[in-house]
Amino acid sequence: MIDHKSTVRKKMKRLLKKNYAVNETAPWDAAKKILFYLNNTNIKKIALYWPMQYELDTRPLIKLLLEKNINISLPSILSNQIKFLNWNLDDTLVFDKLKFYHPKKNAIQTIPNIVIVPMLAFDKQGFRLGYGKGFYDKFYENNKKIFYIGYGYDFQEVDKLPLKHYDLKFDAVITNSFIKNFN
């Protein structure tokens, strides 16, 4: 086990930058796995992220979910907390100081059935390593009944992450090559 989260973050950022474009079909492969995973469910509200830097691109997934008439919400940081705001294809996105795109602040806030979460890494127990701001961890702490799916590349899996009691634990992780359940 690696001692410090910052060490793992640096390593995973380098790995993502090096490998994110190796498999051009990875975003579509993962998107199809999400639809397969959600098949025969009545989920109508899903929160996910607009991709930034070297994250697995969610735009193919957004396209497929909208075709299924599933309501999409994207994260926004309001009063130092993550909130999920409704978003439609014709809505403008805003690029903010945290360097990610989100709906306009006046968009309707929603509580999703499922949150699809970005990550730098995840371990074999289903714990997530994020970017270090703790926004998803804080949301998870107060919303544990929501279903959380990690979304990333297969190479982001590690054996074990250093943990804190508040760290988000995924219900499932879906990558370009596999689906793993953790509950």
Disulfide bonds with the S-S distance in Angstrom:
none
